[in-house]
Amino acid sequence: MSEFNFYQPVEVRYGDLDPQGHVNNARFVTYLEHARVGYVRELGLWDGKSFLEVGFIIARLEVDFQAPILITDQVRIGVKISRLGGKSLEMTYRMENPEDGTVYAEALTVLVSYDYHRGQTRDLPDRWRDEVSVFENIPRRAPG
């Protein structure tokens, strides 16, 4: 059984490469963003129309680089929400080659539920808790 219930394929583009011929480290973060958006859309937590409706901001980002990515490499990113807090959630990621199992990076983000219209944090919406707890089989944890 896979450690992740969601995988986002990533296409390596020529413009992602640095002069050494591998994907620039900053692009890894862009790939994570792409996977994070794919995940929340897969769960129906965002319709993809207005960024003001995404409902979270990044409070923390960690990336552990493990292997370079070349333009010829296949890449997918496993994404999961590993913890639901009162106003925040934690996502973990593994960037890997689905063909040979090479792990390019592992990462973690802490996302804070945010109301862009009011400019303030908020409790995680109940709908998010419901969807994520079922999809990831983790406790729903109530605010507080």
N, CA, C and O atoms as CSV, one atom per row, in Angstrom:
chain,resi,resn,atom,element,x,y,z
A,1,MET,N,N,0.827,-1.180,0.000
A,1,MET,CA,C,0.000,0.000,0.000
A,1,MET,C,C,0.874,1.248,0.000
A,1,MET,O,O,1.890,1.297,0.694
A,2,SER,N,N,0.489,2.243,-0.767
A,2,SER,CA,C,1.260,3.469,-0.894
A,2,SER,C,C,1.114,4.336,0.349
A,2,SER,O,O,0.078,4.326,1.014
A,3,GLU,N,N,2.160,5.079,0.646
A,3,GLU,CA,C,2.133,6.007,1.772
A,3,GLU,C,C,1.254,7.225,1.481
A,3,GLU,O,O,0.825,7.918,2.403
A,4,PHE,N,N,0.990,7.483,0.209
A,4,PHE,CA,C,0.210,8.651,-0.209
A,4,PHE,C,C,-1.036,8.221,-0.965
A,4,PHE,O,O,-0.999,7.281,-1.760
A,5,ASN,N,N,-2.136,8.912,-0.714
A,5,ASN,CA,C,-3.380,8.679,-1.452
A,5,ASN,C,C,-3.495,9.574,-2.674
A,5,ASN,O,O,-4.396,9.397,-3.494
A,6,PHE,N,N,-2.581,10.541,-2.801
A,6,PHE,CA,C,-2.609,11.472,-3.932
A,6,PHE,C,C,-1.198,11.671,-4.465
A,6,PHE,O,O,-0.254,11.883,-3.704
A,7,TYR,N,N,-1.072,11.600,-5.773
A,7,TYR,CA,C,0.190,11.893,-6.459
A,7,TYR,C,C,-0.075,12.893,-7.571
A,7,TYR,O,O,-1.047,12.774,-8.317
A,8,GLN,N,N,0.802,13.878,-7.670
A,8,GLN,CA,C,0.725,14.879,-8.727
A,8,GLN,C,C,1.907,14.672,-9.667
A,8,GLN,O,O,3.054,14.805,-9.242
A,9,PRO,N,N,1.653,14.346,-10.945
A,9,PRO,CA,C,2.768,14.268,-11.892
A,9,PRO,C,C,3.296,15.675,-12.191
A,9,PRO,O,O,2.541,16.647,-12.209
A,10,VAL,N,N,4.589,15.757,-12.420
A,10,VAL,CA,C,5.229,17.035,-12.742
A,10,VAL,C,C,6.055,16.848,-14.003
A,10,VAL,O,O,6.834,15.901,-14.113
A,11,GLU,N,N,5.881,17.745,-14.941
A,11,GLU,CA,C,6.688,17.722,-16.158
A,11,GLU,C,C,7.876,18.672,-15.997
A,11,GLU,O,O,7.704,19.866,-15.750
A,12,VAL,N,N,9.071,18.125,-16.138
A,12,VAL,CA,C,10.278,18.946,-16.055
A,12,VAL,C,C,10.426,19.708,-17.365
A,12,VAL,O,O,10.421,19.121,-18.448
A,13,ARG,N,N,10.557,21.019,-17.246
A,13,ARG,CA,C,10.693,21.871,-18.429
A,13,ARG,C,C,12.130,22.385,-18.549
A,13,ARG,O,O,12.844,22.492,-17.553
A,14,TYR,N,N,12.531,22.690,-19.745
A,14,TYR,CA,C,13.869,23.199,-19.983
A,14,TYR,C,C,14.156,24.437,-19.125
A,14,TYR,O,O,15.259,24.589,-18.599
A,15,GLY,N,N,13.159,25.320,-18.987
A,15,GLY,CA,C,13.325,26.541,-18.208
A,15,GLY,C,C,13.496,26.302,-16.714
A,15,GLY,O,O,13.842,27.227,-15.979
A,16,ASP,N,N,13.257,25.062,-16.247
A,16,ASP,CA,C,13.436,24.727,-14.835
A,16,ASP,C,C,14.890,24.436,-14.483
A,16,ASP,O,O,15.251,24.363,-13.308
A,17,LEU,N,N,15.721,24.269,-15.508
A,17,LEU,CA,C,17.102,23.840,-15.298
A,17,LEU,C,C,18.016,25.017,-14.979
A,17,LEU,O,O,17.794,26.143,-15.425
A,18,ASP,N,N,19.053,24.723,-14.193
A,18,ASP,CA,C,20.079,25.723,-13.928
A,18,ASP,C,C,21.287,25.426,-14.822
A,18,ASP,O,O,21.256,24.451,-15.571
A,19,PRO,N,N,22.331,26.224,-14.766
A,19,PRO,CA,C,23.486,26.001,-15.656
A,19,PRO,C,C,24.166,24.638,-15.484
A,19,PRO,O,O,24.885,24.191,-16.378
A,20,GLN,N,N,23.947,23.982,-14.355
A,20,GLN,CA,C,24.541,22.657,-14.138
A,20,GLN,C,C,23.732,21.544,-14.807
A,20,GLN,O,O,24.155,20.388,-14.813
A,21,GLY,N,N,22.565,21.890,-15.371
A,21,GLY,CA,C,21.770,20.911,-16.100
A,21,GLY,C,C,20.765,20.142,-15.253
A,21,GLY,O,O,20.168,19.175,-15.726
A,22,HIS,N,N,20.576,20.559,-14.015
A,22,HIS,CA,C,19.542,19.910,-13.209
A,22,HIS,C,C,18.534,20.961,-12.753
A,22,HIS,O,O,18.781,22.161,-12.866
A,23,VAL,N,N,17.402,20.497,-12.239
A,23,VAL,CA,C,16.338,21.403,-11.818
A,23,VAL,C,C,16.860,22.279,-10.678
A,23,VAL,O,O,17.414,21.784,-9.697
A,24,ASN,N,N,16.670,23.582,-10.831
A,24,ASN,CA,C,17.084,24.547,-9.823
A,24,ASN,C,C,16.331,24.304,-8.520
A,24,ASN,O,O,15.145,23.974,-8.543
A,25,ASN,N,N,17.000,24.462,-7.399
A,25,ASN,CA,C,16.376,24.211,-6.099
A,25,ASN,C,C,15.101,25.021,-5.895
A,25,ASN,O,O,14.149,24.522,-5.295
A,26,ALA,N,N,15.063,26.246,-6.375
A,26,ALA,CA,C,13.860,27.074,-6.208
A,26,ALA,C,C,12.668,26.467,-6.938
A,26,ALA,O,O,11.530,26.649,-6.506
A,27,ARG,N,N,12.901,25.758,-8.025
A,27,ARG,CA,C,11.816,25.118,-8.769
A,27,ARG,C,C,11.184,23.981,-7.978
A,27,ARG,O,O,10.010,23.671,-8.178
A,28,PHE,N,N,11.944,23.353,-7.082
A,28,PHE,CA,C,11.375,22.304,-6.235
A,28,PHE,C,C,10.179,22.877,-5.469
A,28,PHE,O,O,9.145,22.224,-5.333
A,29,VAL,N,N,10.337,24.109,-4.971
A,29,VAL,CA,C,9.259,24.743,-4.212
A,29,VAL,C,C,8.051,25.003,-5.119
A,29,VAL,O,O,6.907,24.844,-4.694
A,30,THR,N,N,8.305,25.396,-6.351
A,30,THR,CA,C,7.215,25.586,-7.315
A,30,THR,C,C,6.515,24.262,-7.602
A,30,THR,O,O,5.290,24.224,-7.712
A,31,TYR,N,N,7.271,23.187,-7.723
A,31,TYR,CA,C,6.675,21.870,-7.930
A,31,TYR,C,C,5.793,21.481,-6.739
A,31,TYR,O,O,4.710,20.925,-6.921
A,32,LEU,N,N,6.257,21.772,-5.532
A,32,LEU,CA,C,5.447,21.490,-4.334
A,32,LEU,C,C,4.147,22.281,-4.365
A,32,LEU,O,O,3.086,21.759,-4.024
A,33,GLU,N,N,4.235,23.527,-4.771
A,33,GLU,CA,C,3.035,24.364,-4.878
A,33,GLU,C,C,2.045,23.761,-5.871
A,33,GLU,O,O,0.844,23.704,-5.604
A,34,HIS,N,N,2.550,23.317,-7.008
A,34,HIS,CA,C,1.725,22.684,-8.030
A,34,HIS,C,C,1.010,21.448,-7.454
A,34,HIS,O,O,-0.176,21.233,-7.703
A,35,ALA,N,N,1.747,20.650,-6.690
A,35,ALA,CA,C,1.173,19.450,-6.086
A,35,ALA,C,C,0.146,19.805,-5.012
A,35,ALA,O,O,-0.893,19.154,-4.899
A,36,ARG,N,N,0.438,20.832,-4.232
A,36,ARG,CA,C,-0.493,21.260,-3.175
A,36,ARG,C,C,-1.818,21.725,-3.777
A,36,ARG,O,O,-2.885,21.382,-3.268
A,37,VAL,N,N,-1.755,22.496,-4.845
A,37,VAL,CA,C,-2.963,22.960,-5.529
A,37,VAL,C,C,-3.727,21.770,-6.110
A,37,VAL,O,O,-4.954,21.717,-6.024
A,38,GLY,N,N,-3.006,20.821,-6.699
A,38,GLY,CA,C,-3.656,19.621,-7.223
A,38,GLY,C,C,-4.379,18.840,-6.136
A,38,GLY,O,O,-5.476,18.328,-6.357
A,39,TYR,N,N,-3.770,18.751,-4.977
A,39,TYR,CA,C,-4.362,18.026,-3.852
A,39,TYR,C,C,-5.654,18.689,-3.390
A,39,TYR,O,O,-6.681,18.019,-3.278
A,40,VAL,N,N,-5.624,19.998,-3.121
A,40,VAL,CA,C,-6.834,20.659,-2.609
A,40,VAL,C,C,-7.949,20.659,-3.652
A,40,VAL,O,O,-9.128,20.623,-3.297
A,41,ARG,N,N,-7.593,20.700,-4.914
A,41,ARG,CA,C,-8.611,20.606,-5.963
A,41,ARG,C,C,-9.177,19.190,-6.036
A,41,ARG,O,O,-10.380,19.015,-6.231
A,42,GLU,N,N,-8.330,18.187,-5.884
A,42,GLU,CA,C,-8.778,16.790,-5.904
A,42,GLU,C,C,-9.809,16.526,-4.805
A,42,GLU,O,O,-10.777,15.794,-5.015
A,43,LEU,N,N,-9.594,17.124,-3.643
A,43,LEU,CA,C,-10.516,16.941,-2.519
A,43,LEU,C,C,-11.716,17.882,-2.588
A,43,LEU,O,O,-12.600,17.817,-1.733
A,44,GLY,N,N,-11.756,18.753,-3.591
A,44,GLY,CA,C,-12.876,19.674,-3.734
A,44,GLY,C,C,-12.851,20.817,-2.738
A,44,GLY,O,O,-13.889,21.418,-2.457
A,45,LEU,N,N,-11.671,21.127,-2.197
A,45,LEU,CA,C,-11.552,22.191,-1.207
A,45,LEU,C,C,-11.351,23.566,-1.848
A,45,LEU,O,O,-11.429,24.591,-1.171
A,46,TRP,N,N,-11.096,23.578,-3.137
A,46,TRP,CA,C,-10.951,24.843,-3.879
A,46,TRP,C,C,-11.314,24.567,-5.325
A,46,TRP,O,O,-10.892,23.564,-5.901
A,47,ASP,N,N,-12.101,25.462,-5.910
A,47,ASP,CA,C,-12.551,25.257,-7.289
A,47,ASP,C,C,-11.565,25.778,-8.333
A,47,ASP,O,O,-11.792,25.608,-9.531
A,48,GLY,N,N,-10.482,26.406,-7.898
A,48,GLY,CA,C,-9.469,26.882,-8.837
A,48,GLY,C,C,-9.776,28.215,-9.468
A,48,GLY,O,O,-9.065,28.629,-10.384
A,49,LYS,N,N,-10.800,28.904,-9.020
A,49,LYS,CA,C,-11.203,30.146,-9.673
A,49,LYS,C,C,-10.595,31.398,-9.045
A,49,LYS,O,O,-10.041,32.227,-9.767
A,50,SER,N,N,-10.680,31.559,-7.739
A,50,SER,CA,C,-10.187,32.776,-7.088
A,50,SER,C,C,-9.182,32.419,-6.002
A,50,SER,O,O,-9.483,31.632,-5.104
A,51,PHE,N,N,-7.998,32.994,-6.085
A,51,PHE,CA,C,-6.994,32.731,-5.062
A,51,PHE,C,C,-7.424,33.253,-3.696
A,51,PHE,O,O,-6.926,32.784,-2.673
A,52,LEU,N,N,-8.338,34.215,-3.667
A,52,LEU,CA,C,-8.845,34.717,-2.394
A,52,LEU,C,C,-9.685,33.669,-1.666
A,52,LEU,O,O,-9.926,33.786,-0.465
A,53,GLU,N,N,-10.130,32.648,-2.395
A,53,GLU,CA,C,-10.961,31.602,-1.800
A,53,GLU,C,C,-10.173,30.350,-1.421
A,53,GLU,O,O,-10.754,29.389,-0.917
A,54,VAL,N,N,-8.859,30.346,-1.654
A,54,VAL,CA,C,-8.049,29.177,-1.302
A,54,VAL,C,C,-8.168,28.912,0.188
A,54,VAL,O,O,-8.355,27.768,0.602
A,55,GLY,N,N,-8.062,29.951,0.993
A,55,GLY,CA,C,-8.314,29.822,2.414
A,55,GLY,C,C,-7.148,29.405,3.282
A,55,GLY,O,O,-7.366,29.018,4.430
A,56,PHE,N,N,-5.915,29.464,2.791
A,56,PHE,CA,C,-4.774,29.214,3.669
A,56,PHE,C,C,-3.541,29.939,3.168
A,56,PHE,O,O,-3.434,30.296,1.994
A,57,ILE,N,N,-2.602,30.149,4.101
A,57,ILE,CA,C,-1.305,30.738,3.781
A,57,ILE,C,C,-0.222,29.827,4.360
A,57,ILE,O,O,-0.468,29.089,5.314
A,58,ILE,N,N,0.951,29.884,3.789
A,58,ILE,CA,C,2.055,29.057,4.275
A,58,ILE,C,C,2.744,29.766,5.437
A,58,ILE,O,O,3.146,30.924,5.328
A,59,ALA,N,N,2.872,29.048,6.547
A,59,ALA,CA,C,3.571,29.576,7.707
A,59,ALA,C,C,4.973,28.967,7.832
A,59,ALA,O,O,5.864,29.558,8.443
A,60,ARG,N,N,5.152,27.797,7.255
A,60,ARG,CA,C,6.441,27.098,7.368
A,60,ARG,C,C,6.654,26.219,6.141
A,60,ARG,O,O,5.719,25.609,5.624
A,61,LEU,N,N,7.895,26.169,5.691
A,61,LEU,CA,C,8.267,25.334,4.546
A,61,LEU,C,C,9.651,24.761,4.791
A,61,LEU,O,O,10.598,25.497,5.070
A,62,GLU,N,N,9.761,23.451,4.684
A,62,GLU,CA,C,11.048,22.763,4.798
A,62,GLU,C,C,11.208,21.847,3.593
A,62,GLU,O,O,10.267,21.160,3.195
A,63,VAL,N,N,12.402,21.841,3.017
A,63,VAL,CA,C,12.692,20.926,1.914
A,63,VAL,C,C,14.021,20.242,2.200
A,63,VAL,O,O,15.028,20.904,2.454
A,64,ASP,N,N,14.020,18.923,2.159
A,64,ASP,CA,C,15.237,18.140,2.274
A,64,ASP,C,C,15.562,17.596,0.891
A,64,ASP,O,O,14.917,16.665,0.408
A,65,PHE,N,N,16.575,18.193,0.256
A,65,PHE,CA,C,16.984,17.778,-1.080
A,65,PHE,C,C,17.816,16.504,-0.981
A,65,PHE,O,O,18.726,16.404,-0.159
A,66,GLN,N,N,17.486,15.522,-1.839
A,66,GLN,CA,C,18.176,14.235,-1.741
A,66,GLN,C,C,18.868,13.808,-3.032
A,66,GLN,O,O,19.865,13.087,-2.988
A,67,ALA,N,N,18.354,14.243,-4.177
A,67,ALA,CA,C,18.969,13.862,-5.452
A,67,ALA,C,C,18.603,14.913,-6.497
A,67,ALA,O,O,17.530,15.511,-6.419
A,68,PRO,N,N,19.475,15.142,-7.465
A,68,PRO,CA,C,19.150,16.105,-8.518
A,68,PRO,C,C,18.099,15.549,-9.477
A,68,PRO,O,O,17.991,14.337,-9.668
A,69,ILE,N,N,17.340,16.442,-10.067
A,69,ILE,CA,C,16.375,16.074,-11.108
A,69,ILE,C,C,16.926,16.575,-12.436
A,69,ILE,O,O,17.293,17.742,-12.567
A,70,LEU,N,N,16.979,15.682,-13.417
A,70,LEU,CA,C,17.427,16.037,-14.767
A,70,LEU,C,C,16.218,16.166,-15.684
A,70,LEU,O,O,15.128,15.710,-15.338
A,71,ILE,N,N,16.397,16.773,-16.828
A,71,ILE,CA,C,15.278,17.000,-17.754
A,71,ILE,C,C,14.670,15.697,-18.251
A,71,ILE,O,O,13.505,15.677,-18.648
A,72,THR,N,N,15.424,14.622,-18.238
A,72,THR,CA,C,14.920,13.325,-18.712
A,72,THR,C,C,14.221,12.506,-17.620
A,72,THR,O,O,13.687,11.433,-17.902
A,73,ASP,N,N,14.222,12.995,-16.392
A,73,ASP,CA,C,13.636,12.247,-15.279
A,73,ASP,C,C,12.114,12.357,-15.241
A,73,ASP,O,O,11.533,13.385,-15.589
A,74,GLN,N,N,11.495,11.272,-14.808
A,74,GLN,CA,C,10.071,11.272,-14.503
A,74,GLN,C,C,9.919,11.734,-13.051
A,74,GLN,O,O,10.700,11.346,-12.182
A,75,VAL,N,N,8.909,12.561,-12.803
A,75,VAL,CA,C,8.724,13.096,-11.454
A,75,VAL,C,C,7.247,13.041,-11.078
A,75,VAL,O,O,6.371,13.386,-11.871
A,76,ARG,N,N,6.995,12.599,-9.851
A,76,ARG,CA,C,5.664,12.722,-9.272
A,76,ARG,C,C,5.865,13.132,-7.812
A,76,ARG,O,O,6.908,12.881,-7.209
A,77,ILE,N,N,4.832,13.770,-7.269
A,77,ILE,CA,C,4.911,14.220,-5.886
A,77,ILE,C,C,3.749,13.627,-5.109
A,77,ILE,O,O,2.583,13.860,-5.429
A,78,GLY,N,N,4.084,12.859,-4.087
A,78,GLY,CA,C,3.081,12.373,-3.163
A,78,GLY,C,C,2.786,13.476,-2.160
A,78,GLY,O,O,3.700,14.113,-1.635
A,79,VAL,N,N,1.500,13.697,-1.898
A,79,VAL,CA,C,1.073,14.758,-0.975
A,79,VAL,C,C,0.070,14.169,-0.001
A,79,VAL,O,O,-0.803,13.388,-0.382
A,80,LYS,N,N,0.205,14.554,1.262
A,80,LYS,CA,C,-0.813,14.187,2.234
A,80,LYS,C,C,-0.872,15.229,3.340
A,80,LYS,O,O,0.114,15.898,3.648
A,81,ILE,N,N,-2.044,15.345,3.920
A,81,ILE,CA,C,-2.189,16.132,5.128
A,81,ILE,C,C,-1.979,15.173,6.278
A,81,ILE,O,O,-2.720,14.203,6.435
A,82,SER,N,N,-0.963,15.448,7.083
A,82,SER,CA,C,-0.587,14.533,8.147
A,82,SER,C,C,-1.069,14.973,9.523
A,82,SER,O,O,-1.013,14.198,10.478
A,83,ARG,N,N,-1.550,16.229,9.629
A,83,ARG,CA,C,-2.043,16.713,10.915
A,83,ARG,C,C,-3.050,17.833,10.690
A,83,ARG,O,O,-2.833,18.726,9.871
A,84,LEU,N,N,-4.144,17.771,11.423
A,84,LEU,CA,C,-5.129,18.852,11.448
A,84,LEU,C,C,-5.078,19.500,12.822
A,84,LEU,O,O,-5.266,18.828,13.836
A,85,GLY,N,N,-4.823,20.801,12.858
A,85,GLY,CA,C,-4.830,21.536,14.116
A,85,GLY,C,C,-6.079,22.382,14.210
A,85,GLY,O,O,-7.034,22.178,13.461
A,86,GLY,N,N,-6.075,23.327,15.123
A,86,GLY,CA,C,-7.217,24.219,15.285
A,86,GLY,C,C,-7.353,25.192,14.129
A,86,GLY,O,O,-8.425,25.323,13.538
A,87,LYS,N,N,-6.251,25.881,13.806
A,87,LYS,CA,C,-6.236,26.848,12.707
A,87,LYS,C,C,-5.239,26.471,11.623
A,87,LYS,O,O,-5.114,27.180,10.625
A,88,SER,N,N,-4.535,25.375,11.802
A,88,SER,CA,C,-3.492,25.017,10.844
A,88,SER,C,C,-3.549,23.540,10.491
A,88,SER,O,O,-4.226,22.744,11.142
A,89,LEU,N,N,-2.825,23.206,9.452
A,89,LEU,CA,C,-2.664,21.815,9.051
A,89,LEU,C,C,-1.248,21.632,8.541
A,89,LEU,O,O,-0.588,22.588,8.133
A,90,GLU,N,N,-0.798,20.397,8.570
A,90,GLU,CA,C,0.548,20.068,8.125
A,90,GLU,C,C,0.456,19.154,6.912
A,90,GLU,O,O,-0.256,18.150,6.925
A,91,MET,N,N,1.189,19.521,5.861
A,91,MET,CA,C,1.256,18.680,4.658
A,91,MET,C,C,2.668,18.145,4.528
A,91,MET,O,O,3.645,18.854,4.770
A,92,THR,N,N,2.758,16.875,4.139
A,92,THR,CA,C,4.050,16.279,3.849
A,92,THR,C,C,4.068,15.844,2.384
A,92,THR,O,O,3.035,15.540,1.787
A,93,TYR,N,N,5.277,15.828,1.829
A,93,TYR,CA,C,5.456,15.575,0.406
A,93,TYR,C,C,6.663,14.668,0.193
A,93,TYR,O,O,7.615,14.681,0.973
A,94,ARG,N,N,6.604,13.887,-0.870
A,94,ARG,CA,C,7.774,13.156,-1.352
A,94,ARG,C,C,7.823,13.311,-2.862
A,94,ARG,O,O,6.909,12.897,-3.575
A,95,MET,N,N,8.903,13.913,-3.336
A,95,MET,CA,C,9.132,14.087,-4.766
A,95,MET,C,C,9.989,12.908,-5.212
A,95,MET,O,O,11.098,12.712,-4.714
A,96,GLU,N,N,9.461,12.115,-6.169
A,96,GLU,CA,C,10.124,10.867,-6.511
A,96,GLU,C,C,9.987,10.529,-7.987
A,96,GLU,O,O,9.180,11.109,-8.714
A,97,ASN,N,N,10.803,9.572,-8.398
A,97,ASN,CA,C,10.715,9.012,-9.740
A,97,ASN,C,C,9.843,7.763,-9.646
A,97,ASN,O,O,10.221,6.804,-8.973
A,98,PRO,N,N,8.674,7.751,-10.313
A,98,PRO,CA,C,7.780,6.596,-10.195
A,98,PRO,C,C,8.325,5.336,-10.873
A,98,PRO,O,O,7.856,4.230,-10.604
A,99,GLU,N,N,9.309,5.507,-11.747
A,99,GLU,CA,C,9.856,4.344,-12.462
A,99,GLU,C,C,10.906,3.595,-11.654
A,99,GLU,O,O,10.875,2.366,-11.583
A,100,ASP,N,N,11.838,4.328,-11.043
A,100,ASP,CA,C,12.929,3.642,-10.340
A,100,ASP,C,C,12.947,3.892,-8.834
A,100,ASP,O,O,13.797,3.343,-8.133
A,101,GLY,N,N,12.010,4.724,-8.314
A,101,GLY,CA,C,11.907,4.951,-6.879
A,101,GLY,C,C,12.861,5.979,-6.301
A,101,GLY,O,O,12.849,6.208,-5.092
A,102,THR,N,N,13.686,6.605,-7.128
A,102,THR,CA,C,14.585,7.642,-6.628
A,102,THR,C,C,13.781,8.730,-5.922
A,102,THR,O,O,12.798,9.236,-6.462
A,103,VAL,N,N,14.206,9.083,-4.721
A,103,VAL,CA,C,13.575,10.187,-3.993
A,103,VAL,C,C,14.424,11.427,-4.225
A,103,VAL,O,O,15.603,11.463,-3.874
A,104,TYR,N,N,13.811,12.441,-4.818
A,104,TYR,CA,C,14.511,13.691,-5.101
A,104,TYR,C,C,14.482,14.639,-3.909
A,104,TYR,O,O,15.453,15.344,-3.638
A,105,ALA,N,N,13.352,14.645,-3.201
A,105,ALA,CA,C,13.223,15.529,-2.034
A,105,ALA,C,C,12.047,15.077,-1.192
A,105,ALA,O,O,11.111,14.443,-1.679
A,106,GLU,N,N,12.121,15.420,0.080
A,106,GLU,CA,C,10.983,15.296,0.987
A,106,GLU,C,C,10.758,16.667,1.578
A,106,GLU,O,O,11.703,17.420,1.810
A,107,ALA,N,N,9.496,16.988,1.822
A,107,ALA,CA,C,9.192,18.345,2.267
A,107,ALA,C,C,8.027,18.354,3.243
A,107,ALA,O,O,7.287,17.379,3.382
A,108,LEU,N,N,7.894,19.486,3.910
A,108,LEU,CA,C,6.824,19.701,4.868
A,108,LEU,C,C,6.384,21.160,4.766
A,108,LEU,O,O,7.218,22.058,4.652
A,109,THR,N,N,5.085,21.391,4.806
A,109,THR,CA,C,4.570,22.747,4.937
A,109,THR,C,C,3.545,22.780,6.059
A,109,THR,O,O,2.810,21.817,6.274
A,110,VAL,N,N,3.505,23.892,6.765
A,110,VAL,CA,C,2.439,24.163,7.714
A,110,VAL,C,C,1.616,25.278,7.098
A,110,VAL,O,O,2.135,26.349,6.781
A,111,LEU,N,N,0.326,25.017,6.933
A,111,LEU,CA,C,-0.589,25.973,6.326
A,111,LEU,C,C,-1.559,26.466,7.391
A,111,LEU,O,O,-2.082,25.681,8.182
A,112,VAL,N,N,-1.790,27.766,7.401
A,112,VAL,CA,C,-2.709,28.372,8.355
A,112,VAL,C,C,-3.972,28.772,7.615
A,112,VAL,O,O,-3.906,29.399,6.558
A,113,SER,N,N,-5.118,28.412,8.167
A,113,SER,CA,C,-6.398,28.796,7.587
A,113,SER,C,C,-6.528,30.312,7.681
A,113,SER,O,O,-6.325,30.895,8.746
A,114,TYR,N,N,-6.869,30.949,6.555
A,114,TYR,CA,C,-6.807,32.406,6.480
A,114,TYR,C,C,-7.983,32.952,5.688
A,114,TYR,O,O,-8.324,32.446,4.618
A,115,ASP,N,N,-8.586,33.979,6.228
A,115,ASP,CA,C,-9.672,34.694,5.558
A,115,ASP,C,C,-9.063,35.919,4.886
A,115,ASP,O,O,-8.754,36.911,5.547
A,116,TYR,N,N,-8.896,35.843,3.585
A,116,TYR,CA,C,-8.264,36.939,2.838
A,116,TYR,C,C,-9.127,38.197,2.817
A,116,TYR,O,O,-8.596,39.302,2.706
A,117,HIS,N,N,-10.426,38.053,2.919
A,117,HIS,CA,C,-11.315,39.216,2.891
A,117,HIS,C,C,-11.213,40.021,4.186
A,117,HIS,O,O,-11.300,41.248,4.169
A,118,ARG,N,N,-11.029,39.326,5.299
A,118,ARG,CA,C,-10.910,40.001,6.595
A,118,ARG,C,C,-9.462,40.243,7.001
A,118,ARG,O,O,-9.183,41.035,7.901
A,119,GLY,N,N,-8.542,39.550,6.327
A,119,GLY,CA,C,-7.126,39.707,6.644
A,119,GLY,C,C,-6.738,39.113,7.985
A,119,GLY,O,O,-5.935,39.691,8.719
A,120,GLN,N,N,-7.317,37.940,8.310
A,120,GLN,CA,C,-7.012,37.321,9.590
A,120,GLN,C,C,-7.130,35.806,9.516
A,120,GLN,O,O,-7.765,35.250,8.620
A,121,THR,N,N,-6.496,35.158,10.489
A,121,THR,CA,C,-6.600,33.702,10.566
A,121,THR,C,C,-7.999,33.316,11.020
A,121,THR,O,O,-8.758,34.133,11.541
A,122,ARG,N,N,-8.315,32.039,10.803
A,122,ARG,CA,C,-9.623,31.514,11.206
A,122,ARG,C,C,-9.457,30.036,11.538
A,122,ARG,O,O,-8.441,29.427,11.205
A,123,ASP,N,N,-10.452,29.470,12.191
A,123,ASP,CA,C,-10.442,28.029,12.432
A,123,ASP,C,C,-10.543,27.302,11.095
A,123,ASP,O,O,-11.154,27.806,10.152
A,124,LEU,N,N,-9.942,26.116,11.018
A,124,LEU,CA,C,-10.108,25.310,9.814
A,124,LEU,C,C,-11.597,25.048,9.603
A,124,LEU,O,O,-12.296,24.675,10.545
A,125,PRO,N,N,-12.085,25.237,8.394
A,125,PRO,CA,C,-13.504,24.980,8.137
A,125,PRO,C,C,-13.868,23.509,8.388
A,125,PRO,O,O,-13.083,22.601,8.113
A,126,ASP,N,N,-15.074,23.304,8.914
A,126,ASP,CA,C,-15.545,21.944,9.180
A,126,ASP,C,C,-15.515,21.075,7.933
A,126,ASP,O,O,-15.187,19.891,8.008
A,127,ARG,N,N,-15.853,21.654,6.788
A,127,ARG,CA,C,-15.863,20.887,5.546
A,127,ARG,C,C,-14.465,20.351,5.227
A,127,ARG,O,O,-14.322,19.217,4.770
A,128,TRP,N,N,-13.448,21.159,5.466
A,128,TRP,CA,C,-12.071,20.709,5.257
A,128,TRP,C,C,-11.762,19.539,6.188
A,128,TRP,O,O,-11.216,18.522,5.763
A,129,ARG,N,N,-12.118,19.696,7.455
A,129,ARG,CA,C,-11.863,18.631,8.433
A,129,ARG,C,C,-12.526,17.329,7.999
A,129,ARG,O,O,-11.922,16.258,8.054
A,130,ASP,N,N,-13.777,17.443,7.567
A,130,ASP,CA,C,-14.523,16.257,7.147
A,130,ASP,C,C,-13.860,15.582,5.954
A,130,ASP,O,O,-13.615,14.375,5.979
A,131,GLU,N,N,-13.569,16.349,4.914
A,131,GLU,CA,C,-12.987,15.786,3.687
A,131,GLU,C,C,-11.611,15.165,3.943
A,131,GLU,O,O,-11.328,14.050,3.503
A,132,VAL,N,N,-10.767,15.901,4.656
A,132,VAL,CA,C,-9.401,15.431,4.888
A,132,VAL,C,C,-9.376,14.212,5.795
A,132,VAL,O,O,-8.649,13.257,5.526
A,133,SER,N,N,-10.159,14.232,6.864
A,133,SER,CA,C,-10.122,13.100,7.802
A,133,SER,C,C,-10.556,11.802,7.120
A,133,SER,O,O,-10.010,10.739,7.415
A,134,VAL,N,N,-11.524,11.878,6.218
A,134,VAL,CA,C,-11.954,10.689,5.483
A,134,VAL,C,C,-10.893,10.285,4.458
A,134,VAL,O,O,-10.520,9.114,4.382
A,135,PHE,N,N,-10.408,11.244,3.671
A,135,PHE,CA,C,-9.442,10.942,2.610
A,135,PHE,C,C,-8.136,10.379,3.171
A,135,PHE,O,O,-7.573,9.433,2.619
A,136,GLU,N,N,-7.661,10.962,4.264
A,136,GLU,CA,C,-6.369,10.568,4.836
A,136,GLU,C,C,-6.500,9.570,5.992
A,136,GLU,O,O,-5.499,9.044,6.479
A,137,ASN,N,N,-7.730,9.316,6.424
A,137,ASN,CA,C,-7.954,8.429,7.558
A,137,ASN,C,C,-7.175,8.908,8.796
A,137,ASN,O,O,-6.443,8.149,9.430
A,138,ILE,N,N,-7.364,10.199,9.110
A,138,ILE,CA,C,-6.728,10.787,10.299
A,138,ILE,C,C,-7.822,11.412,11.163
A,138,ILE,O,O,-8.915,11.693,10.672
A,139,PRO,N,N,-7.530,11.631,12.452
A,139,PRO,CA,C,-8.538,12.253,13.321
A,139,PRO,C,C,-8.940,13.644,12.826
A,139,PRO,O,O,-8.118,14.413,12.327
A,140,ARG,N,N,-10.210,13.932,12.979
A,140,ARG,CA,C,-10.784,15.195,12.549
A,140,ARG,C,C,-10.361,16.355,13.447
A,140,ARG,O,O,-10.408,17.499,12.994
A,141,ARG,N,N,-9.968,16.132,14.641
A,141,ARG,CA,C,-9.590,17.081,15.687
A,141,ARG,C,C,-10.367,18.392,15.622
A,141,ARG,O,O,-10.256,19.151,14.659
A,142,ALA,N,N,-11.122,18.631,16.622
A,142,ALA,CA,C,-11.919,19.859,16.737
A,142,ALA,C,C,-11.022,21.020,17.152
A,142,ALA,O,O,-9.986,20.810,17.784
A,143,PRO,N,N,-11.415,22.246,16.801
A,143,PRO,CA,C,-10.631,23.422,17.218
A,143,PRO,C,C,-10.559,23.518,18.739
A,143,PRO,O,O,-11.416,23.021,19.469
A,144,GLY,N,N,-9.483,24.189,19.182
A,144,GLY,CA,C,-9.367,24.451,20.613
A,144,GLY,C,C,-8.266,23.762,21.217
A,144,GLY,O,O,-8.046,23.889,22.422
